[in-house]
Amino acid sequence: ELQEHRSGKRHAPGLGKKLVHGWPSTAEPAGRKMQALAATPGLIRHEMLVNKGLVGKLIGLGGSTYKELGNRTGCSIFILDKEGPPPGFSEEQRLVVLMGYEQQVRRALSEVNNLLSSVST
């Protein structure tokens, strides 16, 4: 079942979640890349909050996990750690943005959730 997003784009339920608008700004390199990708027809942008302490789990040693996630899923993944917390959220939270076609975003979301749930506390 497809749901219509405010932008008029249609996507599967649970994808296309937007938590903040206009952040990061296009003054930031990540913001410029996201804006360029957003112009691609059919692309979904899905945002999720991740605890600051878990960001390293998604990045991996020297960015290895991050690169592997992107290569394996075909999804563009933005882990906004250096940018700080998104506006209106606590200092301990970071925004992770997944951008791609529905299947790519669904696969990346699943892998990110698996990585985060495998963290031993």
MOPAC internal coordinates of N, CA, C and O (Angstrom, degrees):
PM7 1SCF
backbone

  N    0.0000 0     0.00 0     0.00 0    0    0    0
  C    1.4567 1     0.00 0     0.00 0    1    0    0
  C    1.5246 1   108.32 1     0.00 0    2    1    0
  O    1.2310 1   120.58 1   -47.03 1    3    2    1
  N    1.3202 1   116.50 1   132.97 1    3    2    1
  C    1.4588 1   121.25 1   179.66 1    5    3    2
  C    1.5175 1   109.99 1  -101.40 1    6    5    3
  O    1.2310 1   121.09 1   -35.60 1    7    6    5
  N    1.3037 1   115.52 1   144.40 1    7    6    5
  C    1.4638 1   120.86 1   176.03 1    9    7    6
  C    1.5145 1   107.72 1  -117.24 1   10    9    7
  O    1.2310 1   120.85 1   -34.14 1   11   10    9
  N    1.3191 1   115.99 1   145.86 1   11   10    9
  C    1.4519 1   118.93 1   178.89 1   13   11   10
  C    1.5203 1   109.27 1   -88.47 1   14   13   11
  O    1.2310 1   121.09 1   -49.81 1   15   14   13
  N    1.3091 1   115.52 1   130.19 1   15   14   13
  C    1.4573 1   122.87 1   178.26 1   17   15   14
  C    1.5263 1   107.56 1   -87.87 1   18   17   15
  O    1.2310 1   120.42 1   -20.28 1   19   18   17
  N    1.3175 1   116.81 1   159.72 1   19   18   17
  C    1.4697 1   120.60 1  -179.66 1   21   19   18
  C    1.5250 1   112.41 1   -52.94 1   22   21   19
  O    1.2310 1   120.50 1   149.67 1   23   22   21
  N    1.3346 1   116.65 1   -30.33 1   23   22   21
  C    1.4602 1   120.07 1  -178.75 1   25   23   22
  C    1.5255 1   110.99 1   -74.30 1   26   25   23
  O    1.2310 1   120.65 1   172.61 1   27   26   25
  N    1.3468 1   116.37 1    -7.39 1   27   26   25
  C    1.4555 1   119.95 1  -177.54 1   29   27   26
  C    1.5166 1   111.96 1    92.97 1   30   29   27
  O    1.2310 1   120.48 1   171.47 1   31   30   29
  N    1.3402 1   116.69 1    -8.53 1   31   30   29
  C    1.4621 1   120.18 1   178.24 1   33   31   30
  C    1.5238 1   108.82 1   -76.35 1   34   33   31
  O    1.2310 1   120.84 1   -32.70 1   35   34   33
  N    1.3129 1   116.00 1   147.30 1   35   34   33
  C    1.4564 1   119.82 1   179.43 1   37   35   34
  C    1.5273 1   108.62 1  -108.00 1   38   37   35
  O    1.2310 1   120.96 1   -40.50 1   39   38   37
  N    1.3166 1   115.77 1   139.50 1   39   38   37
  C    1.4597 1   120.19 1   178.72 1   41   39   38
  C    1.5140 1   109.29 1  -155.25 1   42   41   39
  O    1.2310 1   121.29 1   -10.14 1   43   42   41
  N    1.3090 1   115.13 1   169.86 1   43   42   41
  C    1.4529 1   121.03 1  -178.38 1   45   43   42
  C    1.5251 1   110.52 1   -69.28 1   46   45   43
  O    1.2310 1   119.89 1   -29.39 1   47   46   45
  N    1.3421 1   117.81 1   150.61 1   47   46   45
  C    1.4696 1   120.74 1   178.61 1   49   47   46
  C    1.5302 1   110.82 1   -56.79 1   50   49   47
  O    1.2310 1   120.62 1   -37.41 1   51   50   49
  N    1.3096 1   116.42 1   142.59 1   51   50   49
  C    1.4591 1   120.94 1   176.85 1   53   51   50
  C    1.5155 1   113.42 1    91.75 1   54   53   51
  O    1.2310 1   119.96 1   165.16 1   55   54   53
  N    1.3264 1   117.69 1   -14.84 1   55   54   53
  C    1.4609 1   119.94 1   178.13 1   57   55   54
  C    1.5186 1   108.71 1  -106.05 1   58   57   55
  O    1.2310 1   121.09 1   -21.62 1   59   58   57
  N    1.3348 1   115.52 1   158.38 1   59   58   57
  C    1.4604 1   119.55 1   177.66 1   61   59   58
  C    1.5129 1   113.61 1    86.10 1   62   61   59
  O    1.2310 1   120.67 1  -159.84 1   63   62   61
  N    1.3313 1   116.33 1    20.16 1   63   62   61
  C    1.4691 1   120.93 1  -178.51 1   65   63   62
  C    1.5240 1   109.78 1   -69.41 1   66   65   63
  O    1.2310 1   121.01 1   -52.28 1   67   66   65
  N    1.3340 1   115.67 1   127.72 1   67   66   65
  C    1.4683 1   121.89 1   177.90 1   69   67   66
  C    1.5179 1   108.57 1  -114.59 1   70   69   67
  O    1.2310 1   120.26 1   -55.74 1   71   70   69
  N    1.3147 1   117.10 1   124.26 1   71   70   69
  C    1.4591 1   121.71 1  -179.26 1   73   71   70
  C    1.5241 1   111.72 1  -103.87 1   74   73   71
  O    1.2310 1   120.65 1   146.35 1   75   74   73
  N    1.3300 1   116.37 1   -33.65 1   75   74   73
  C    1.4675 1   120.85 1   179.77 1   77   75   74
  C    1.5309 1   108.40 1  -136.16 1   78   77   75
  O    1.2310 1   120.95 1   -31.93 1   79   78   77
  N    1.3161 1   115.78 1   148.07 1   79   78   77
  C    1.4636 1   120.01 1   179.30 1   81   79   78
  C    1.5173 1   109.60 1  -113.88 1   82   81   79
  O    1.2310 1   120.77 1   -41.03 1   83   82   81
  N    1.3293 1   116.14 1   138.97 1   83   82   81
  C    1.4619 1   120.88 1   176.84 1   85   83   82
  C    1.5165 1   114.06 1    70.81 1   86   85   83
  O    1.2310 1   120.13 1  -157.56 1   87   86   85
  N    1.3170 1   117.35 1    22.44 1   87   86   85
  C    1.4698 1   121.37 1   178.76 1   89   87   86
  C    1.5084 1   108.99 1  -136.35 1   90   89   87
  O    1.2310 1   118.25 1   -43.93 1   91   90   89
  N    1.3066 1   120.93 1   136.07 1   91   90   89
  C    1.4694 1   125.02 1    -4.13 1   93   91   90
  C    1.5242 1   110.10 1   -71.18 1   94   93   91
  O    1.2310 1   120.94 1   -21.80 1   95   94   93
  N    1.3161 1   115.80 1   158.20 1   95   94   93
  C    1.4613 1   119.97 1  -177.74 1   97   95   94
  C    1.5227 1   109.45 1   -72.47 1   98   97   95
  O    1.2310 1   120.80 1   -15.68 1   99   98   97
  N    1.3138 1   116.08 1   164.32 1   99   98   97
  C    1.4652 1   119.92 1   179.83 1  101   99   98
  C    1.5295 1   111.41 1   -72.89 1  102  101   99
  O    1.2310 1   120.22 1   179.14 1  103  102  101
  N    1.3341 1   117.18 1    -0.86 1  103  102  101
  C    1.4699 1   120.72 1   172.23 1  105  103  102
  C    1.5288 1   109.48 1   -73.50 1  106  105  103
  O    1.2310 1   120.70 1   158.36 1  107  106  105
  N    1.3476 1   116.27 1   -21.64 1  107  106  105
  C    1.4738 1   121.89 1   178.48 1  109  107  106
  C    1.5290 1   108.82 1   -92.01 1  110  109  107
  O    1.2310 1   119.79 1   -37.93 1  111  110  109
  N    1.3409 1   118.01 1   142.07 1  111  110  109
  C    1.4702 1   119.83 1   178.35 1  113  111  110
  C    1.5325 1   112.79 1   -54.51 1  114  113  111
  O    1.2310 1   119.94 1   137.76 1  115  114  113
  N    1.3302 1   117.73 1   -42.24 1  115  114  113
  C    1.4723 1   120.65 1  -179.77 1  117  115  114
  C    1.5268 1   110.28 1   -63.53 1  118  117  115
  O    1.2310 1   120.36 1   141.63 1  119  118  117
  N    1.3127 1   116.92 1   -38.37 1  119  118  117
  C    1.4648 1   121.33 1   179.04 1  121  119  118
  C    1.5216 1   111.52 1   -63.07 1  122  121  119
  O    1.2310 1   120.80 1   139.23 1  123  122  121
  N    1.3434 1   116.07 1   -40.77 1  123  122  121
  C    1.4702 1   120.20 1   178.75 1  125  123  122
  C    1.5210 1   110.76 1   -66.08 1  126  125  123
  O    1.2310 1   120.42 1   137.25 1  127  126  125
  N    1.3390 1   116.81 1   -42.75 1  127  126  125
  C    1.4730 1   120.40 1   179.44 1  129  127  126
  C    1.5230 1   110.74 1   -63.36 1  130  129  127
  O    1.2310 1   120.49 1   137.38 1  131  130  129
  N    1.3421 1   116.67 1   -42.62 1  131  130  129
  C    1.4634 1   120.51 1  -179.67 1  133  131  130
  C    1.5209 1   110.70 1   -64.55 1  134  133  131
  O    1.2310 1   120.36 1   139.76 1  135  134  133
  N    1.3299 1   116.91 1   -40.24 1  135  134  133
  C    1.4609 1   120.21 1  -179.74 1  137  135  134
  C    1.5316 1   110.33 1   -64.30 1  138  137  135
  O    1.2310 1   120.46 1   138.59 1  139  138  137
  N    1.3356 1   116.73 1   -41.41 1  139  138  137
  C    1.4619 1   120.65 1   179.23 1  141  139  138
  C    1.5363 1   110.18 1   -63.65 1  142  141  139
  O    1.2310 1   120.17 1   136.37 1  143  142  141
  N    1.3308 1   117.27 1   -43.63 1  143  142  141
  C    1.4669 1   120.83 1   179.05 1  145  143  142
  C    1.5237 1   111.65 1   -65.07 1  146  145  143
  O    1.2310 1   120.47 1   143.17 1  147  146  145
  N    1.3308 1   116.71 1   -36.83 1  147  146  145
  C    1.4631 1   121.32 1  -177.16 1  149  147  146
  C    1.5258 1   112.17 1   -61.76 1  150  149  147
  O    1.2310 1   120.38 1   158.97 1  151  150  149
  N    1.3335 1   116.88 1   -21.03 1  151  150  149
  C    1.4603 1   121.06 1  -179.61 1  153  151  150
  C    1.5349 1   111.69 1   -77.10 1  154  153  151
  O    1.2310 1   120.11 1   169.36 1  155  154  153
  N    1.3372 1   117.39 1   -10.64 1  155  154  153
  C    1.4612 1   121.32 1  -179.37 1  157  155  154
  C    1.5225 1   110.29 1   -76.78 1  158  157  155
  O    1.2310 1   119.81 1   -58.13 1  159  158  157
  N    1.3330 1   117.96 1   121.87 1  159  158  157
  C    1.4753 1   120.36 1   179.82 1  161  159  158
  C    1.5280 1   111.50 1   -59.60 1  162  161  159
  O    1.2310 1   121.13 1   -43.77 1  163  162  161
  N    1.3302 1   115.44 1   136.23 1  163  162  161
  C    1.4673 1   120.39 1   176.11 1  165  163  162
  C    1.5132 1   114.79 1    86.95 1  166  165  163
  O    1.2310 1   120.15 1   173.84 1  167  166  165
  N    1.3267 1   117.32 1    -6.16 1  167  166  165
  C    1.4579 1   120.06 1  -179.06 1  169  167  166
  C    1.5261 1   110.59 1   -78.58 1  170  169  167
  O    1.2310 1   120.62 1   -39.74 1  171  170  169
  N    1.3157 1   116.42 1   140.26 1  171  170  169
  C    1.4588 1   123.07 1   178.68 1  173  171  170
  C    1.5248 1   108.23 1  -107.71 1  174  173  171
  O    1.2310 1   120.69 1   -39.07 1  175  174  173
  N    1.3248 1   116.29 1   140.93 1  175  174  173
  C    1.4707 1   121.84 1   173.04 1  177  175  174
  C    1.5203 1   106.49 1  -114.61 1  178  177  175
  O    1.2310 1   120.92 1   -60.81 1  179  178  177
  N    1.3278 1   115.84 1   119.19 1  179  178  177
  C    1.4613 1   120.98 1   179.80 1  181  179  178
  C    1.5209 1   108.20 1  -119.31 1  182  181  179
  O    1.2310 1   120.56 1   -53.40 1  183  182  181
  N    1.3250 1   116.54 1   126.60 1  183  182  181
  C    1.4680 1   121.50 1  -178.22 1  185  183  182
  C    1.5185 1   109.98 1  -109.82 1  186  185  183
  O    1.2310 1   121.09 1   -36.59 1  187  186  185
  N    1.3134 1   115.52 1   143.41 1  187  186  185
  C    1.4561 1   120.49 1   176.00 1  189  187  186
  C    1.5217 1   109.53 1  -143.30 1  190  189  187
  O    1.2310 1   120.98 1   -29.09 1  191  190  189
  N    1.3308 1   115.74 1   150.91 1  191  190  189
  C    1.4597 1   121.01 1   177.13 1  193  191  190
  C    1.5147 1   109.01 1   -94.52 1  194  193  191
  O    1.2310 1   121.14 1   -41.76 1  195  194  193
  N    1.3258 1   115.42 1   138.24 1  195  194  193
  C    1.4611 1   121.52 1   178.16 1  197  195  194
  C    1.5225 1   107.45 1  -130.39 1  198  197  195
  O    1.2310 1   120.51 1   -40.38 1  199  198  197
  N    1.3198 1   116.63 1   139.62 1  199  198  197
  C    1.4538 1   120.54 1   176.76 1  201  199  198
  C    1.5347 1   108.79 1   -62.81 1  202  201  199
  O    1.2310 1   120.85 1   -44.86 1  203  202  201
  N    1.3214 1   115.99 1   135.14 1  203  202  201
  C    1.4690 1   122.65 1  -178.66 1  205  203  202
  C    1.5367 1   111.93 1   -49.83 1  206  205  203
  O    1.2310 1   120.76 1   141.96 1  207  206  205
  N    1.3305 1   116.15 1   -38.04 1  207  206  205
  C    1.4667 1   120.68 1  -178.91 1  209  207  206
  C    1.5162 1   114.27 1   -67.81 1  210  209  207
  O    1.2310 1   119.95 1   164.97 1  211  210  209
  N    1.3373 1   117.69 1   -15.03 1  211  210  209
  C    1.4634 1   121.11 1  -178.11 1  213  211  210
  C    1.5310 1   113.07 1  -101.52 1  214  213  211
  O    1.2310 1   120.73 1   174.88 1  215  214  213
  N    1.3278 1   116.21 1    -5.12 1  215  214  213
  C    1.4589 1   120.21 1  -177.37 1  217  215  214
  C    1.5296 1   111.32 1   -58.49 1  218  217  215
  O    1.2310 1   120.58 1   139.82 1  219  218  217
  N    1.3187 1   116.50 1   -40.18 1  219  218  217
  C    1.4685 1   120.88 1  -179.80 1  221  219  218
  C    1.5186 1   112.69 1   -59.26 1  222  221  219
  O    1.2310 1   120.48 1   147.77 1  223  222  221
  N    1.3147 1   116.68 1   -32.23 1  223  222  221
  C    1.4645 1   121.87 1   178.44 1  225  223  222
  C    1.5362 1   110.41 1   -63.24 1  226  225  223
  O    1.2310 1   120.76 1   144.51 1  227  226  225
  N    1.3328 1   116.15 1   -35.49 1  227  226  225
  C    1.4684 1   120.33 1   179.77 1  229  227  226
  C    1.5290 1   112.24 1   -80.39 1  230  229  227
  O    1.2310 1   120.76 1   152.65 1  231  230  229
  N    1.3307 1   116.15 1   -27.35 1  231  230  229
  C    1.4678 1   119.99 1  -178.11 1  233  231  230
  C    1.5310 1   110.55 1   -83.55 1  234  233  231
  O    1.2310 1   120.73 1   135.02 1  235  234  233
  N    1.3260 1   116.21 1   -44.98 1  235  234  233
  C    1.4660 1   119.99 1  -179.42 1  237  235  234
  C    1.5215 1   111.67 1    77.18 1  238  237  235
  O    1.2310 1   121.26 1    -7.07 1  239  238  237
  N    1.3144 1   115.20 1   172.93 1  239  238  237
  C    1.4637 1   122.09 1  -178.09 1  241  239  238
  C    1.5256 1   109.58 1   -63.99 1  242  241  239
  O    1.2310 1   120.69 1   -62.02 1  243  242  241
  N    1.3291 1   116.28 1   117.98 1  243  242  241
  C    1.4706 1   120.98 1   179.46 1  245  243  242
  C    1.5215 1   113.54 1    62.56 1  246  245  243
  O    1.2310 1   120.38 1  -158.20 1  247  246  245
  N    1.3208 1   116.88 1    21.80 1  247  246  245
  C    1.4594 1   120.22 1   179.17 1  249  247  246
  C    1.5180 1   113.96 1    84.28 1  250  249  247
  O    1.2310 1   120.32 1  -169.23 1  251  250  249
  N    1.3436 1   116.99 1    10.77 1  251  250  249
  C    1.4678 1   120.68 1  -173.99 1  253  251  250
  C    1.5290 1   113.23 1   -63.25 1  254  253  251
  O    1.2310 1   119.81 1   136.35 1  255  254  253
  N    1.3341 1   117.98 1   -43.65 1  255  254  253
  C    1.4636 1   120.98 1  -179.27 1  257  255  254
  C    1.5227 1   110.04 1   -66.48 1  258  257  255
  O    1.2310 1   120.96 1   136.76 1  259  258  257
  N    1.3134 1   115.76 1   -43.24 1  259  258  257
  C    1.4642 1   122.47 1   179.64 1  261  259  258
  C    1.5337 1   110.65 1   -57.97 1  262  261  259
  O    1.2310 1   121.01 1   131.21 1  263  262  261
  N    1.3406 1   115.68 1   -48.79 1  263  262  261
  C    1.4680 1   120.62 1  -179.56 1  265  263  262
  C    1.5195 1   110.94 1   -64.03 1  266  265  263
  O    1.2310 1   120.79 1   136.52 1  267  266  265
  N    1.3247 1   116.09 1   -43.48 1  267  266  265
  C    1.4627 1   121.44 1  -179.37 1  269  267  266
  C    1.5377 1   110.64 1   -62.35 1  270  269  267
  O    1.2310 1   120.12 1   137.21 1  271  270  269
  N    1.3389 1   117.38 1   -42.79 1  271  270  269
  C    1.4728 1   121.78 1   177.96 1  273  271  270
  C    1.5234 1   110.78 1   -58.59 1  274  273  271
  O    1.2310 1   120.81 1   133.28 1  275  274  273
  N    1.3170 1   116.05 1   -46.72 1  275  274  273
  C    1.4613 1   120.98 1  -179.84 1  277  275  274
  C    1.5164 1   111.91 1   -63.88 1  278  277  275
  O    1.2310 1   120.64 1   135.46 1  279  278  277
  N    1.3347 1   116.38 1   -44.54 1  279  278  277
  C    1.4688 1   120.71 1  -179.75 1  281  279  278
  C    1.5215 1   111.87 1   -65.74 1  282  281  279
  O    1.2310 1   120.74 1   137.31 1  283  282  281
  N    1.3229 1   116.20 1   -42.69 1  283  282  281
  C    1.4646 1   120.95 1  -176.10 1  285  283  282
  C    1.5311 1   112.95 1   -71.34 1  286  285  283
  O    1.2310 1   120.64 1   145.56 1  287  286  285
  N    1.3332 1   116.38 1   -34.44 1  287  286  285
  C    1.4673 1   119.56 1  -174.57 1  289  287  286
  C    1.5307 1   113.16 1   -99.61 1  290  289  287
  O    1.2310 1   120.05 1   161.14 1  291  290  289
  N    1.3323 1   117.50 1   -18.86 1  291  290  289
  C    1.4565 1   121.16 1  -176.09 1  293  291  290
  C    1.5206 1   112.78 1    75.29 1  294  293  291
  O    1.2310 1   120.58 1  -173.41 1  295  294  293
  N    1.3194 1   116.49 1     6.59 1  295  294  293
  C    1.4591 1   123.20 1  -176.41 1  297  295  294
  C    1.5362 1   109.57 1   -93.71 1  298  297  295
  O    1.2310 1   120.63 1   -36.08 1  299  298  297
  N    1.3312 1   116.40 1   143.92 1  299  298  297
  C    1.4696 1   120.02 1   171.53 1  301  299  298
  C    1.5228 1   106.86 1   -84.90 1  302  301  299
  O    1.2310 1   121.24 1   -55.79 1  303  302  301
  N    1.3287 1   115.23 1   124.21 1  303  302  301
  C    1.4637 1   120.53 1  -175.45 1  305  303  302
  C    1.5247 1   108.70 1  -117.60 1  306  305  303
  O    1.2310 1   121.05 1   -51.98 1  307  306  305
  N    1.3125 1   115.60 1   128.02 1  307  306  305
  C    1.4670 1   121.47 1   178.62 1  309  307  306
  C    1.5216 1   107.91 1  -117.67 1  310  309  307
  O    1.2310 1   120.82 1   -62.82 1  311  310  309
  N    1.3331 1   116.04 1   117.18 1  311  310  309
  C    1.4590 1   121.25 1   177.45 1  313  311  310
  C    1.5318 1   105.70 1  -106.63 1  314  313  311
  O    1.2310 1   120.97 1   -76.18 1  315  314  313
  N    1.3184 1   115.75 1   103.82 1  315  314  313
  C    1.4607 1   121.07 1  -172.26 1  317  315  314
  C    1.5310 1   109.89 1   -90.43 1  318  317  315
  O    1.2310 1   121.26 1  -100.41 1  319  318  317
  N    1.3230 1   115.19 1    79.59 1  319  318  317
  C    1.4594 1   121.42 1  -178.42 1  321  319  318
  C    1.5264 1   110.75 1   -94.62 1  322  321  319
  O    1.2310 1   120.52 1   126.50 1  323  322  321
  N    1.3313 1   116.62 1   -53.50 1  323  322  321
  C    1.4734 1   120.61 1  -178.29 1  325  323  322
  C    1.5220 1   111.69 1   -61.84 1  326  325  323
  O    1.2310 1   120.67 1   153.99 1  327  326  325
  N    1.3399 1   116.32 1   -26.01 1  327  326  325
  C    1.4697 1   120.48 1  -179.45 1  329  327  326
  C    1.5267 1   112.11 1   -72.24 1  330  329  327
  O    1.2310 1   120.41 1   168.40 1  331  330  329
  N    1.3334 1   116.82 1   -11.60 1  331  330  329
  C    1.4581 1   120.13 1  -178.99 1  333  331  330
  C    1.5197 1   110.92 1    84.09 1  334  333  331
  O    1.2310 1   120.39 1     6.71 1  335  334  333
  N    1.3437 1   116.85 1  -173.29 1  335  334  333
  C    1.4661 1   119.44 1  -178.55 1  337  335  334
  C    1.5346 1   110.71 1   -69.40 1  338  337  335
  O    1.2310 1   120.24 1   -30.86 1  339  338  337
  N    1.3238 1   117.15 1   149.14 1  339  338  337
  C    1.4648 1   118.15 1   175.61 1  341  339  338
  C    1.5211 1   109.99 1   -65.59 1  342  341  339
  O    1.2310 1   119.91 1   -26.57 1  343  342  341
  N    1.3353 1   117.78 1   153.43 1  343  342  341
  C    1.4680 1   120.89 1  -178.98 1  345  343  342
  C    1.5311 1   111.50 1   -54.82 1  346  345  343
  O    1.2310 1   121.32 1   -48.92 1  347  346  345
  N    1.3284 1   115.08 1   131.08 1  347  346  345
  C    1.4623 1   120.14 1   177.40 1  349  347  346
  C    1.5234 1   113.95 1    89.33 1  350  349  347
  O    1.2310 1   119.89 1  -179.33 1  351  350  349
  N    1.3269 1   117.82 1     0.67 1  351  350  349
  C    1.4713 1   120.84 1   179.81 1  353  351  350
  C    1.5225 1   109.79 1  -116.30 1  354  353  351
  O    1.2310 1   120.90 1   -17.48 1  355  354  353
  N    1.3388 1   115.89 1   162.52 1  355  354  353
  C    1.4698 1   119.91 1  -174.85 1  357  355  354
  C    1.5217 1   111.76 1   -71.89 1  358  357  355
  O    1.2310 1   121.44 1   -20.15 1  359  358  357
  N    1.3109 1   114.86 1   159.85 1  359  358  357
  C    1.4641 1   123.87 1  -178.76 1  361  359  358
  C    1.5273 1   111.91 1   -56.65 1  362  361  359
  O    1.2310 1   120.48 1   153.83 1  363  362  361
  N    1.3246 1   116.68 1   -26.17 1  363  362  361
  C    1.4751 1   121.50 1  -176.77 1  365  363  362
  C    1.5239 1   113.61 1   -83.18 1  366  365  363
  O    1.2310 1   119.92 1   178.14 1  367  366  365
  N    1.3282 1   117.75 1    -1.86 1  367  366  365
  C    1.4605 1   119.43 1  -175.42 1  369  367  366
  C    1.5243 1   112.37 1  -110.43 1  370  369  367
  O    1.2310 1   121.64 1   -34.16 1  371  370  369
  N    1.3211 1   114.47 1   145.84 1  371  370  369
  C    1.4581 1   121.55 1   177.50 1  373  371  370
  C    1.5240 1   108.09 1  -129.16 1  374  373  371
  O    1.2310 1   121.32 1   -28.06 1  375  374  373
  N    1.3285 1   115.08 1   151.94 1  375  374  373
  C    1.4579 1   120.01 1   179.88 1  377  375  374
  C    1.5244 1   109.20 1   -96.67 1  378  377  375
  O    1.2310 1   120.99 1   -45.67 1  379  378  377
  N    1.3287 1   115.71 1   134.33 1  379  378  377
  C    1.4617 1   122.33 1   172.32 1  381  379  378
  C    1.5230 1   105.50 1  -117.03 1  382  381  379
  O    1.2310 1   120.89 1   -52.62 1  383  382  381
  N    1.3259 1   115.90 1   127.38 1  383  382  381
  C    1.4601 1   121.02 1  -178.03 1  385  383  382
  C    1.5247 1   108.55 1  -116.51 1  386  385  383
  O    1.2310 1   120.99 1   -52.12 1  387  386  385
  N    1.3281 1   115.72 1   127.88 1  387  386  385
  C    1.4596 1   122.77 1   176.85 1  389  387  386
  C    1.5240 1   107.26 1  -108.58 1  390  389  387
  O    1.2310 1   120.25 1   -52.71 1  391  390  389
  N    1.3233 1   117.12 1   127.29 1  391  390  389
  C    1.4636 1   120.27 1   179.55 1  393  391  390
  C    1.5242 1   109.79 1  -131.04 1  394  393  391
  O    1.2310 1   121.30 1   -51.90 1  395  394  393
  N    1.3164 1   115.12 1   128.10 1  395  394  393
  C    1.4579 1   120.31 1   179.04 1  397  395  394
  C    1.5133 1   109.38 1   173.04 1  398  397  395
  O    1.2310 1   121.23 1     9.48 1  399  398  397
  N    1.3258 1   115.25 1  -170.52 1  399  398  397
  C    1.4566 1   119.77 1   175.44 1  401  399  398
  C    1.5208 1   107.97 1   -77.95 1  402  401  399
  O    1.2310 1   120.75 1   -18.13 1  403  402  401
  N    1.3176 1   116.16 1   161.87 1  403  402  401
  C    1.4645 1   121.32 1  -171.13 1  405  403  402
  C    1.5251 1   113.50 1   -47.30 1  406  405  403
  O    1.2310 1   119.85 1   129.33 1  407  406  405
  N    1.3318 1   117.89 1   -50.67 1  407  406  405
  C    1.4710 1   121.43 1  -177.31 1  409  407  406
  C    1.5275 1   111.03 1   -62.95 1  410  409  407
  O    1.2310 1   120.12 1   141.34 1  411  410  409
  N    1.3315 1   117.37 1   -38.66 1  411  410  409
  C    1.4710 1   121.76 1   179.43 1  413  411  410
  C    1.5293 1   110.81 1   -65.69 1  414  413  411
  O    1.2310 1   120.81 1   135.19 1  415  414  413
  N    1.3240 1   116.06 1   -44.81 1  415  414  413
  C    1.4710 1   120.48 1  -178.70 1  417  415  414
  C    1.5272 1   109.46 1   -67.01 1  418  417  415
  O    1.2310 1   120.56 1   138.09 1  419  418  417
  N    1.3327 1   116.54 1   -41.91 1  419  418  417
  C    1.4645 1   120.65 1   179.13 1  421  419  418
  C    1.5344 1   110.64 1   -60.31 1  422  421  419
  O    1.2310 1   120.48 1   135.88 1  423  422  421
  N    1.3458 1   116.69 1   -44.12 1  423  422  421
  C    1.4722 1   121.23 1   179.79 1  425  423  422
  C    1.5285 1   110.66 1   -65.54 1  426  425  423
  O    1.2310 1   120.46 1   135.00 1  427  426  425
  N    1.3380 1   116.72 1   -45.00 1  427  426  425
  C    1.4730 1   120.54 1  -179.26 1  429  427  426
  C    1.5256 1   110.64 1   -64.36 1  430  429  427
  O    1.2310 1   120.14 1   138.42 1  431  430  429
  N    1.3351 1   117.34 1   -41.58 1  431  430  429
  C    1.4569 1   121.48 1   179.46 1  433  431  430
  C    1.5246 1   110.39 1   -60.95 1  434  433  431
  O    1.2310 1   120.73 1   136.73 1  435  434  433
  N    1.3139 1   116.21 1   -43.27 1  435  434  433
  C    1.4606 1   121.32 1   178.76 1  437  435  434
  C    1.5338 1   111.05 1   -62.27 1  438  437  435
  O    1.2310 1   120.73 1   134.82 1  439  438  437
  N    1.3363 1   116.21 1   -45.18 1  439  438  437
  C    1.4713 1   119.91 1  -179.21 1  441  439  438
  C    1.5275 1   112.12 1   -67.63 1  442  441  439
  O    1.2310 1   120.36 1   140.23 1  443  442  441
  N    1.3327 1   116.92 1   -39.77 1  443  442  441
  C    1.4697 1   120.70 1   178.17 1  445  443  442
  C    1.5284 1   109.10 1   -63.64 1  446  445  443
  O    1.2310 1   120.34 1   133.91 1  447  446  445
  N    1.3323 1   116.96 1   -46.09 1  447  446  445
  C    1.4712 1   120.09 1   178.95 1  449  447  446
  C    1.5270 1   111.21 1   -62.03 1  450  449  447
  O    1.2310 1   119.91 1   140.65 1  451  450  449
  N    1.3345 1   117.78 1   -39.35 1  451  450  449
  C    1.4711 1   120.90 1   177.36 1  453  451  450
  C    1.5268 1   111.02 1   -63.21 1  454  453  451
  O    1.2310 1   120.45 1   135.84 1  455  454  453
  N    1.3185 1   116.75 1   -44.16 1  455  454  453
  C    1.4701 1   121.00 1   178.61 1  457  455  454
  C    1.5351 1   110.39 1   -60.94 1  458  457  455
  O    1.2310 1   120.62 1   133.90 1  459  458  457
  N    1.3195 1   116.42 1   -46.10 1  459  458  457
  C    1.4608 1   120.17 1  -176.68 1  461  459  458
  C    1.5245 1   111.21 1   -68.86 1  462  461  459
  O    1.2310 1   120.01 1   146.08 1  463  462  461
  N    1.3247 1   117.58 1   -33.92 1  463  462  461
  C    1.4632 1   119.47 1  -178.82 1  465  463  462
  C    1.5300 1   112.05 1   -78.58 1  466  465  463
  O    1.2310 1   120.75 1   163.63 1  467  466  465
  N    1.3431 1   116.17 1   -16.37 1  467  466  465
  C    1.4665 1   119.20 1   179.59 1  469  467  466
  C    1.5296 1   112.21 1   -87.23 1  470  469  467
  O    1.2310 1   120.64 1  -179.61 1  471  470  469
  N    1.3279 1   116.39 1     0.39 1  471  470  469
  C    1.4613 1   120.33 1   179.73 1  473  471  470
  C    1.5219 1   109.29 1   -69.88 1  474  473  471
  O    1.2310 1   121.43 1   -54.98 1  475  474  473
  N    1.3129 1   114.87 1   125.02 1  475  474  473
  C    1.4798 1   117.18 1   178.05 1  477  475  474
  C    1.5238 1   108.66 1   -84.52 1  478  477  475
  O    1.2310 1   121.25 1   -45.63 1  479  478  477
  N    1.3189 1   115.22 1   134.37 1  479  478  477
  C    1.4629 1   119.56 1  -177.56 1  481  479  478
  C    1.5014 1   110.53 1  -106.92 1  482  481  479
  O    1.2310 1   120.10 1   180.00 1  483  482  481

